Amino acid sequence: MKNNYFLPYQERWLNDKSKIKIWEKSRRIGATYVQSYEDVRDCVNKTVPAVWFSSADESAAKEYIDYCEQWVKLFHITAKRLGEVIIDNDKDIKAFVIQFSNGTKIHALSSNPKGFRSKGGKVVLDEFAFHNNPEELWKAARPCITWGYPLRILSTHNGQNCLYYKFIDQVLKGKLKWSHHKTPIQLAVSEGLVDRIYQRKTTPEEQQEWMKNEEDNCFDEYTWLQEYCCIAVDEACAFLPYDLISTCELDDILRPLSEIKNDMFVGMDVGRKKDLTVIWVLEKLENILYTRSVIELVKMPFHKQEEILSEVLSCKPFRRCCPDSTGIGMQLSENAQIKFGKYRVEPIMFTNRIKEEMAYCLRTHFENRTVFIPKQHEIREDLHSIRRITTTANNIRFDADHSDNGHADRFWALALALHAAGNGTGEIHISSRQKFETLKLVKDF
């Protein structure tokens, strides 16, 4: 019977009789659905006196009760949906309740931790990472199972600073002896999720296309990783948080190079096989820098890269360029300097110190809103990918993981362009020579 209703990962959860289970899961894979079956089964078999279920919002509690009603019909047992019931007048605590003919009950509570006080029975904490006060909820809910009743914790991730992530961390380290289940979207799809959605057997190509469509429609990688891939993203470690990046995004900011009329500054991060080459062009209007062009070159031969850079630097408003001269960028930088002059082209050899200086300069521009960038997914994710890492030698390093989207190449191209726009600027100080020095200069004339 279960094979008709549940996929393999749901069956594994259902067949696990551990006292405490925690499920690290993707969104919308049927976790609450199978949990409701387990809870109805426990009430029908009278292995628990009551079930106390809590989710992050009221709509999720209602959905859970709807699932329970479906299973009640399947078990052919008499049960009555009592609707919303006040279970504590003094604290104004309500719950959606189903009462079984054998005296057991299922309660779907709000996320108010006080709802678990003085209660006993099975506890289910759904979307635990998204409760308003998970610490207080845990303190109130945990004693409910003291007499040997089961506890279930199900959730997607919500960063690395929440109690749910700490639970997972302690379980994986063996410090909490809980049963751990993990179902990212990739596993759910491989075990039949897309087949269930399409109501037919799908091909591997159809499954990949479905996942690609889901990922593309997530808007950002942060959502895809946490909500679908069971990866807790530590936003605190991101050197440029999404909120900061979004304040400097503009639509329709890009322009043809021929339309740039004001001072133009260029940064170039050089790649060849694995990484992108990115040429970032800024136009300065008063004290604000606007991105006018982001040229991305994929696996392009160096002589072609040099031709494209020359076209950019030949624009009349061009003032200064800082190309990456580390490793493979050295010859390209030297040639550009020969052609356009050493005062207009400054090759930058990346070191940890230089990277740190440029990274903080870039962040300061974002904090001050003195630079604006295109509102593009790839650029946003690239800028967000940089992490500030402290090594065991106590050195600061800025780095990002390699991906199909590059290796933070856009981040460093923008940082180089900002370095070109800012380095060497500031107040001009004029000091006059002493009289005798001036006389020496004109002696014998």
Buried (B, 14 or more C-beta within 10 A) or exposed (E): EEEEBBBBBBBBBBEBEBEBBBBBBBEBBBBBBBBBBBBBBBBBEEEBBBBBBBBBBBEBBBBBBEBBBEBBEEBEBEBEBEEBEEBBEEEEBBBBBBBBEEEBBBBBBBBBBBBBBEBBBBBBBBBBBBBEEBEBBBEBBBBBBEEEBBBBBBBBBBBBEBBBBEBBEBBEEEEBEBBBBBBBBBBBBBBBBBBBEEEEEBEEEBBBEBBEEBBEEBEBBBBBBBBBBBBBBEBEEBBBBBEBBEEBBEEEBBBEBEEBEEBBBBBBBBBBEEBBBBBBBBBBEEEBBBBBBBBBBEEBEBEEBBEBBEEBBEBEBBBBBBBBBBEBBBEBBBBBBEBBEEEBBBBBEBEEEBBBBBBBBBBEBBEEEBBBBBBBEBBBBBBBBBBBEEEEEEEBEBBBEEEEBBBBBBBBBBBBBBBBBBBEEEEEEEEEEEEEEEEEEEEEE
